[in-house]
């Protein structure tokens, strides 16, 4: 792992949320959390209650949701964690196939 400058995390509580996502991914993949690199962490406004990760057959509130997107890298693979409102970061499987919302204002 190379020592790169830290990636800016422009939303309140970002460091803690990134660490939660990193620990979850390490557990899922069976790797050391230190081997997981932060690609980006940014505030976004999700278009609905799915937080950018809709599940088939589910119905979501149709209101804008302040949230965040954390992208973590392990080797050549990128893993997207989404969150917002009272929901902590969760792995959004298949997120790399979905269009991303524009950055939001977050909760500054």
N, C-alpha and C positions, 0 to 999 in steps of 0.2 A: 504494500500500500504506500502510495506517495504522499508526502506532506503538502497538501494544497492549502491555499488561504481559505478561511471559512466562507461558506456561502451565506449571503445575507438572508436573514429570516425576518421579514418585515411585518410580523403580526405579534400581538401580545401573547405570551405563553408559548411561543414557537419552540424554544429550546426543549422544554419539557415534553411537548407533543412529538417532536422529532425523536427524542429518546424513547418514548413509548412505542412509536412506530418501529424504530430500530430494534428494540428488544423483542417485539412481536415477530418481526421478520427473521431475526436470528433464531428464535424458537421454532418457527415454521420450517426453516431451511436446515436447521442443525449446524449453523455456522457461528463463529464468534462475532459478537456485535461490532467489535473493532474492525472487522473485515467489510463492514457495510458502509458505503460512502454516501453522503448526502449530495444528491444531484441538484435539488432545488426545494425550496419551501416558500410558498406564497399564499397570500390571502386571495380568495376568490369569492364571487357571489354566484352560488349555484342557482340554476333556474327553477328548481323545485325541491321538495323534501327528500328526493332520492340522493341528494348530495353528489350528483354526477355519476352515480353508480346504480342505475335502476335494475331491479330484478324482474324477470318475466312474471306476469300475473299479479304484481303488486300495484297498489294505488297509492299515490303520494300527494301531499299537500301541494297546491299549485301557487306557491308564493316564493319570492326570492329569499334565499337563505344565505346569510353571511357564513363563510367557512374558509377552508384552507385545503391546499393540495401539497403533499410531501412526496417527492420522488427520490427513491433510494436505489443505489446501484450495487449489485453484487456481480463482480466480473463484468460480463457484457450485457447482463439482464437488468432492466429497469422495473421497479415495482412501485405502483402508485398507491398512496394512502390518502384517503379523503376524510374529511370531518367537517363539523359545523354544528351550531346550536349547542345542545347539551351532549352531543355524540362525540366521543373521542375518536382518534384516528383508527381507521379500519382499512384493511387491504381491499382495494377495488379491483378484483380480477377482471381482466378484459378491458381495463381502462385505456390501455395503449391504442385500442381500436376506436375509441369514442372521441368525438371532437371535444376540445377543452374550452371551458368558458373563459371569458376575458378576466384578467385580474380585477379583484374588487377592492373595496376600501377597507375591509376587515373591521376590526372593532377598536380602532385607534382612539 
